[in-house]
Amino acid sequence: MSTLVVGSRASHLARAQVREFLAPLRERFPGVVFRRRVITEAGDQDRRSALRDVSERGGGSAFSVNQVNALVSGEVDVIVHSLKDLPTANPPGLILLPPPTRADVHDALCGSTLADLPYGGRIGTSASRRIAQLLHVRPDLVPVEIRGNVPTRLGKLRTQQLDAVVLAAAGIKRLGRGDEISEILPVGLFPPSPGQGALGIQIREDNEWAREVLAGAGDLVTDVEVRAERAMLGELHGGCSVPVGAFGKADGGVLTLHGQVTSVDGGRQVEARLSGPVSEPEKLGVLVAGLLLDQGAEGILAEVRPTAAAY
C-alpha cells in the first residue's frame, strides 16, 4: 500500500478538518494509507501574546510556518490548513490545490446577540478584524483579548466573565457545538477573513502522485471565491492579523467580491463591491483592492501592519 502523510495542527478543530477532508478520499482510494502527523505552531505554544506579535516573530504566520517547513523538507506530503491562516504568497516549490466546498463563512456570537449586549459589554476575540468591525457598529463595547482553541475560548465566557465571544461559525459547527451560537453576524456588515470557512490544501509542486490523489477533492466554486478574496488581501499587502474582511460569491458565471478595511478603533471604515467573470478571480480581487486603496485603506492598514511581513 502507498502512504500519504497529512500534516496539521494538534487542535480539536484541526483534527476535525483533517477527518472532513480525508473521509471521501479514503473511500475513493482504499489502497492508500492516509497517516496524520501533528505539527505544533508558534501560535499553539504562545497563547498569551497578541496574534499580531506572534505572527511577526514567527516570520509571517502564527499558525502555518512549521507546517510549511515540514512540507518543504518532505516530512509530510500534504498540509491541511485553515485557509484564512495562510499568507497569500506560497513559498517557492509549494502550491495550493482547489479547496473542498467551503463551510459556513460567517462570524458567530456566542453568549449574547449583538442587540442584547449591554452598554460597555465585554466581548472576547483575538482578531483585530473582529474587534474593528464590532467597534464600528457598537463603539461602546470593550474588546477583551482571548487566545486558545475553540473550546477554550468558549469556556472563557465564564472564566473571564465575558458577555460574549466572537468566533468563526465554521469552527464551532465542525466541532459539533453549533447550538452554542447566539447569533450569526451578517456578511454584509461583517465580511469574514479572506478564505474563512475553507480548507487550505498545500502540497509540493513536484509531488505529482499527491496531486493526482487529491485532484478530485476540490470545489471549483469555492476555489474562485477564495482566490478573489486572497488576491484582494495580497494587493493590500495585508496578512492574517490585519482588519480586512472579504467575501466572494459566485453565481453562475458571475463572481461578486465585497471588501472592507476598518481601523482597529472602529472609527474609520472603507468598503467596495465589484462583480466580474468567474474566470478572472485574481483580477477582480486586485480591482476591489484598488478601490479600497483609493478610499484610504493604506493609511488604516499602516497603523497595524507587521513590519516587513511578506504576504
C-alpha positions as CSV (number, residue, x, y, z in Angstrom):
1,M,0.0,0.0,0.0
2,S,1.1,3.6,-0.7
3,T,1.1,6.1,2.2
4,L,0.3,9.7,2.1
5,V,1.3,11.7,5.2
6,V,-1.0,14.5,6.1
7,G,0.2,17.3,8.4
8,S,-1.9,19.6,10.5
9,R,-2.0,21.3,13.9
10,A,-2.9,19.5,17.1
11,S,-6.2,21.2,18.0
12,H,-9.6,19.5,18.0
13,L,-10.6,21.7,15.1
14,A,-7.5,20.8,13.1
15,R,-8.4,17.1,13.7
16,A,-12.0,17.7,12.6
17,Q,-10.8,19.4,9.5
18,V,-8.5,16.5,8.6
19,R,-11.3,14.0,9.2
20,E,-13.6,16.0,7.0
21,F,-11.0,16.3,4.2
22,L,-9.9,12.6,4.3
23,A,-13.3,10.9,4.6
24,P,-14.2,10.9,0.9
25,L,-10.6,10.2,-0.1
26,R,-10.4,7.1,2.0
27,E,-13.5,5.8,0.2
28,R,-12.1,6.7,-3.2
29,F,-8.6,5.3,-2.6
30,P,-8.9,2.2,-0.4
31,G,-5.3,1.2,-1.5
32,V,-3.8,4.4,0.1
33,V,-2.9,4.7,3.7
34,F,-3.6,8.3,5.0
35,R,-1.4,8.9,8.0
36,R,-1.8,12.1,10.1
37,R,1.1,13.9,11.6
38,V,0.7,16.6,14.3
39,I,2.8,19.8,13.9
40,T,2.9,22.5,16.6
41,E,3.0,26.1,15.6
42,A,4.1,29.3,17.4
43,G,0.5,30.3,17.9
44,D,-0.1,27.0,19.7
45,Q,2.9,27.4,22.0
46,D,2.4,31.0,22.9
47,R,-1.2,31.6,23.9
48,R,-0.5,34.8,25.8
49,S,0.9,37.3,23.3
50,A,-1.2,39.1,20.7
51,L,-1.5,37.1,17.5
52,R,0.0,40.0,15.6
53,D,3.1,39.8,17.7
54,V,3.4,36.0,17.4
55,S,3.0,36.3,13.6
56,E,5.7,38.9,13.3
57,R,8.2,36.9,15.5
58,G,7.3,33.7,13.6
59,G,8.1,35.0,10.1
60,G,4.6,35.7,8.8
61,S,2.0,33.4,10.3
62,A,1.4,32.2,13.8
63,F,-0.3,29.1,12.6
64,S,1.5,27.8,9.4
65,V,5.3,28.3,9.4
66,N,6.3,25.0,11.0
67,Q,3.8,23.0,8.8
68,V,5.2,24.7,5.7
69,N,8.7,23.8,6.7
70,A,7.7,20.1,7.3
71,L,6.2,20.1,3.8
72,V,9.3,21.6,2.2
73,S,11.6,19.1,3.9
74,G,9.5,16.1,2.8
75,E,8.4,15.1,6.3
76,V,4.8,15.3,5.1
77,D,3.1,15.1,1.7
78,V,0.2,17.5,2.3
79,I,-0.8,20.1,4.8
80,V,-4.5,20.7,5.7
81,H,-4.7,24.3,7.0
82,S,-7.5,26.7,7.8
83,L,-7.1,28.8,4.7
84,K,-7.6,32.1,6.5
85,D,-4.4,31.4,8.5
86,L,-2.2,31.2,5.4
87,P,-0.1,34.0,3.9
88,T,-1.2,34.9,0.4
89,A,2.1,34.1,-1.2
90,N,3.2,30.4,-1.4
91,P,6.8,29.6,-0.6
92,P,8.9,28.5,-3.6
93,G,8.1,25.0,-4.6
94,L,4.7,24.8,-2.9
95,I,1.2,25.2,-4.3
96,L,-2.4,25.3,-3.0
97,L,-4.9,22.9,-4.5
98,P,-8.5,23.9,-5.0
99,P,-10.1,23.5,-1.6
100,P,-13.1,21.4,-0.8
101,T,-16.6,23.0,-0.6
102,R,-16.4,25.8,1.9
103,A,-18.1,25.6,5.2
104,D,-20.0,28.5,6.8
105,V,-18.2,31.7,6.1
106,H,-19.9,33.8,8.9
107,D,-18.6,35.0,12.2
108,A,-20.8,34.0,15.2
109,L,-21.5,35.5,18.6
110,C,-21.8,33.1,21.5
111,G,-23.2,34.2,24.9
112,S,-25.4,37.0,23.6
113,T,-26.8,38.6,20.4
114,L,-25.4,41.9,19.4
115,A,-28.6,43.7,20.2
116,D,-28.7,42.2,23.7
117,L,-25.2,43.1,24.7
118,P,-25.2,45.6,27.5
119,Y,-23.7,49.1,27.1
120,G,-19.9,48.6,27.7
121,G,-20.3,44.8,27.3
122,R,-17.1,42.8,27.4
123,I,-16.6,40.8,24.2
124,G,-13.8,38.3,23.7
125,T,-11.8,37.9,20.5
126,S,-8.2,37.6,19.3
127,A,-8.8,39.0,15.8
128,S,-8.2,42.7,15.0
129,R,-10.7,42.5,12.2
130,R,-13.5,41.3,14.5
131,I,-12.6,44.0,17.1
132,A,-12.6,46.7,14.4
133,Q,-15.9,45.6,12.8
134,L,-17.7,45.3,16.2
135,L,-16.5,48.7,17.4
136,H,-17.6,50.3,14.2
137,V,-21.1,49.1,14.9
138,R,-21.0,49.3,18.7
139,P,-18.2,51.7,19.8
140,D,-19.3,51.2,23.5
141,L,-18.1,47.6,23.5
142,V,-15.0,46.6,25.4
143,P,-12.9,44.1,23.5
144,V,-11.0,41.5,25.6
145,E,-8.1,39.7,24.1
146,I,-8.6,35.9,24.3
147,R,-6.4,33.1,22.9
148,G,-6.7,29.4,22.7
149,N,-8.6,26.8,20.7
150,V,-12.4,27.0,20.2
151,P,-13.4,25.1,23.4
152,T,-11.0,27.2,25.4
153,R,-12.4,30.4,24.1
154,L,-16.0,29.4,24.6
155,G,-15.0,28.5,28.2
156,K,-13.7,32.0,28.8
157,L,-17.3,33.3,28.6
158,R,-17.5,32.1,32.2
159,T,-13.9,32.2,33.4
160,Q,-13.3,35.8,32.3
161,Q,-16.8,37.0,32.9
162,L,-17.4,38.0,29.3
163,D,-20.7,39.0,27.8
164,A,-20.0,37.3,24.5
165,V,-17.2,35.8,22.4
166,V,-17.0,36.0,18.6
167,L,-15.6,33.1,16.6
168,A,-15.8,31.6,13.1
169,A,-19.1,29.8,12.7
170,A,-17.4,27.1,10.7
171,G,-15.1,26.1,13.6
172,I,-17.9,25.9,16.1
173,K,-20.1,23.8,13.8
174,R,-17.2,21.5,12.8
175,L,-16.8,20.7,16.5
176,G,-20.5,19.9,16.9
177,R,-21.2,22.9,19.1
178,G,-23.5,24.9,16.8
179,D,-26.2,25.0,19.5
180,E,-23.9,27.4,21.4
181,I,-24.2,30.1,18.7
182,S,-26.4,33.0,19.8
183,E,-26.3,35.0,16.6
184,I,-24.8,34.6,13.1
185,L,-23.3,38.0,12.1
186,P,-24.4,39.1,8.6
187,V,-21.6,39.2,6.0
188,G,-22.9,42.5,4.6
189,L,-21.8,44.2,7.8
190,F,-19.2,41.8,9.0
191,P,-17.4,40.3,5.9
192,P,-15.1,37.5,7.2
193,S,-11.4,37.0,6.9
194,P,-10.3,36.1,3.3
195,G,-10.7,32.4,2.9
196,Q,-12.7,31.9,6.2
197,G,-14.5,28.6,6.3
198,A,-12.3,27.0,3.6
199,L,-9.5,24.5,4.0
200,G,-6.1,25.3,2.6
201,I,-4.7,22.1,0.9
202,Q,-1.0,22.6,0.3
203,I,1.5,20.3,-1.4
204,R,4.9,20.4,-3.1
205,E,4.7,21.4,-6.7
206,D,6.7,18.4,-7.8
207,N,4.7,15.8,-6.0
208,E,2.7,14.6,-8.9
209,W,1.4,11.5,-7.1
210,A,-0.1,13.6,-4.2
211,R,-1.7,16.0,-6.7
212,E,-3.3,13.0,-8.6
213,V,-4.7,11.5,-5.4
214,L,-6.1,14.9,-4.2
215,A,-7.2,16.3,-7.5
216,G,-10.9,15.3,-7.1
217,A,-11.2,16.8,-3.6
218,G,-11.5,20.4,-4.8
219,D,-14.6,22.5,-5.4
220,L,-14.3,24.9,-8.3
221,V,-16.9,27.4,-6.9
222,T,-15.1,27.7,-3.6
223,D,-11.8,28.0,-5.4
224,V,-12.7,31.1,-7.4
225,E,-14.3,32.7,-4.4
226,V,-11.3,32.4,-2.2
227,R,-8.8,33.2,-4.9
228,A,-10.5,36.6,-5.4
229,E,-10.5,37.2,-1.6
230,R,-6.9,36.3,-1.2
231,A,-5.9,38.3,-4.3
232,M,-7.5,41.4,-2.7
233,L,-5.7,40.8,0.5
234,G,-2.4,40.3,-1.3
235,E,-2.8,43.5,-3.2
236,L,-3.4,45.4,0.1
237,H,-0.2,43.8,1.4
238,G,-2.2,42.6,4.4
239,G,-1.9,39.4,6.4
240,C,-3.6,37.2,8.9
241,S,-3.6,39.9,11.6
242,V,-5.0,43.0,9.8
243,P,-8.6,44.3,9.9
244,V,-9.5,43.2,6.4
245,G,-12.8,41.5,5.5
246,A,-13.6,39.9,2.2
247,F,-16.4,37.8,0.8
248,G,-16.6,36.4,-2.7
249,K,-19.8,34.9,-4.1
250,A,-20.0,33.1,-7.4
251,D,-23.4,32.8,-9.0
252,G,-23.4,31.2,-12.4
253,G,-20.7,32.9,-14.5
254,V,-20.5,36.0,-12.3
255,L,-18.3,36.5,-9.2
256,T,-19.0,39.3,-6.8
257,L,-16.5,40.4,-4.2
258,H,-17.1,42.7,-1.2
259,G,-14.0,44.1,0.5
260,Q,-13.8,46.1,3.7
261,V,-11.0,47.7,5.8
262,T,-11.7,49.1,9.2
263,S,-9.4,50.9,11.7
264,V,-8.9,48.9,14.9
265,D,-10.8,51.5,17.0
266,G,-13.7,51.2,14.6
267,G,-13.7,54.9,13.7
268,R,-12.8,54.6,10.0
269,Q,-14.1,52.1,7.5
270,V,-13.9,51.8,3.8
271,E,-15.5,49.2,1.6
272,A,-16.0,48.3,-2.1
273,R,-18.0,45.8,-4.1
274,L,-17.5,44.7,-7.7
275,S,-18.6,41.9,-10.0
276,G,-16.7,40.2,-12.8
277,P,-16.4,36.9,-14.7
278,V,-15.6,33.8,-12.6
279,S,-12.7,33.1,-15.0
280,E,-10.8,36.1,-13.6
281,P,-11.0,35.9,-9.8
282,E,-7.5,37.4,-9.2
283,K,-8.2,40.4,-11.5
284,L,-11.4,41.1,-9.5
285,G,-9.5,40.9,-6.2
286,V,-6.9,43.4,-7.5
287,L,-9.7,45.8,-8.7
288,V,-11.5,45.8,-5.4
289,A,-8.3,46.3,-3.5
290,G,-7.6,49.3,-5.8
291,L,-11.0,50.9,-4.9
292,L,-10.2,50.4,-1.2
293,L,-6.8,52.0,-1.5
294,D,-8.4,54.9,-3.4
295,Q,-10.6,55.5,-0.3
296,G,-7.6,55.5,2.2
297,A,-7.2,51.8,3.1
298,E,-3.4,52.1,3.1
299,G,-3.5,54.7,5.9
300,I,-5.7,52.4,8.0
301,L,-3.5,49.3,7.4
302,A,-0.2,51.1,8.0
303,E,-1.2,51.5,11.7
304,V,-1.4,47.8,12.3
305,R,0.6,46.1,9.6
306,P,3.5,43.9,10.9
307,T,6.8,45.4,9.8
308,A,8.5,43.8,6.8
309,A,6.0,40.9,6.7
310,A,5.6,39.5,3.2
311,Y,2.2,38.1,2.4
